[in-house]
């Protein structure tokens, strides 16, 4: 096959046609000969079977009379059939009885009796047939026939086949010589045209279409391909000219971009740098060179962060850059603290580092930009300080709020003290004690003869009864005074308790304690107890079993006192007769929850998002600082202060959530 690949298409077609014709003719002849051979064999079997049957019937009597000689004479009739080589007869018991052999043929080795049937060998037909008389088997006949007639027929057929084969091949050759030109001629023309186009690069040449068959379509397709090539060649020439112009323009643009990059690196205040795979500088901005104390950025080439920063900072930067080179993952917007080995103050930078990728997509280093944010960090520190001051102000405001409630409660108790003191004074002013002095004076006047005075003097006679009545009145006065003095003492003790509780919270400010939440709520209620009673607010307590929490008690008290006071005002302003305040304590996954729920005036939906803002208030006498300071205090405690209201007239719910333990302070 490889040898044929180099033949011309004309020769290939001739070979294909001749080979196909030869193979078809050979197959046809072989089929014809094979068919004739099979037919001849079937005919031979039929003929020998008929002959054996006739002969077998003639020797039945000889078998019956056990006359082998007669049987041999009868078998001699087979000489009339030249194809029969030999034959033999077997008696009823299968024993050899008689035989026939053609002249010149010696076949003494007859096989034992065989079952009825036939078998072809290479040169002979062996046939065995049962001899029957009256439906009973009386023996069998065995006939051997040669195949000489078949060989003669095949020899004659071979001559015919050779003659037909030669004549057919000659005719096929002559016919294919003319017909193959229908295919080879256009193909050869097309091949010649393609060589001419390839050598001369002349895409204007065209093939001549001679038919509408596949070759004609091939010609048309080839011409169309030449049209496209001609168009593309023209476009390619134009594109080449345009590309050359574009290259020139791009060269100018690159030069301009280099100037832009140079201008950027020379003038940008930020630190821009490019590093190789070993984290060594290959290009830097002027600002970076100035920070490192060198005159030109070129002096940084080949150096690394280890030449300028402290060992710890340089090692961290190197590890970050090597990780970027390994993974391709950038670092974006990281705040870094820069430490210097010469003792200068630490600086802060906002750093972004990216992989430096070549045109082939390979990472060849890193590049980054660092912005000095030292001033911003200092401003943040000042802002944090201001925030702490604001929290302290909030704490002081909370203390003032608590103190105000304390003063309100103390004022209420002092009113009771004042009333009790007035009653005592009135009782003393109206006391009968001066009448006792008068009786004593009478007795002193008659001290010389008191007996005569008490028995003879009318006034003396009345004096014992008067003294008894006076004693009863003085005893009643004493009892009333004792009651008022006890009430006065209780009120003074109440004042002492309120002041002592406020002082205890003031002393522990800034110190955390582990406390029971319900006790904190009760302390806040005691500081508002007088106001709640005076304004006839019904108090409901709903305390669930919750874990003890570790917290700054003063901050929690500040928030709760303000929430309870606001709830009291909300109930007052609603004008309701059934003023109600509910204090609820419940557990949550992350801590505890304290809810202050009132049925007061409620909150407008648009005010829910602003209610914790500084200066925002809906009360005429409010200053807008209480809820804001409470929210700040809750955040400082690691919790949150939230609010919910279904709208005006629907009351409000303020929820304080606190963790079980205070948050861990972040290092500065």
Secondary structure, 3 states (H helix, E strand, C coil): CCCHHHCCHHHHHHHHHHHHHHHHHHHHHHHHHHHHHHHHHHHHHHHHHHHHHHHHHHCHHHHHCCCHHHHHHHHHHHHHCCCEEEEEEECCCCCEEEEEECCCCCCCCCCCCCCCEEEECCCEEEEEEEEEECCEEEEEEEEEEECHHHHHHHHHHHHHHHHHHHHHHHHHHHHHHHHCHHHHHHHHHHHHHHHHHHHHCCCCCCCCCCCCCHHHHHHHHHHHHHHHHHHHHHHHHHHHHHHHHHHHHHHHHHHHHHHHHHHHHHHCCCEEEEECCCCCEEEECHHHHHHHCCCCHHHHCCCCHHHCECHHHHHHHHHHHHHHHHHCCCEEEEEEEECECCCCCCEEEEEEEEEEECCCCCEEEEEEEEEECHHHHHHHHHHHHHHHHHHHHHHHHHHHHHHHHHHHHHHHHHHHHHHHHHHHHHHHHCCCHHHHHHHHHHHHHCCCCHHHHHHHCHHHHHHHHHHHHHHHHHHHHHHHHHHHHHHHHHHHHHHHHHHHHHHHHHHCCCCEEEECHHHHHHHHHHHCHHHHHHCCCEEEEEECCCCCEEEEHHHHHHHHHHHHHHHHHHHHHHCCCCCEEEEEEEEECCEEEEEEEECCCCCCHHHCCCCCCCCCCCCCCCCCCHHHHHHHHHHHCCCEEEEECCCCCCCEEEEEEEECCCCCCCCC
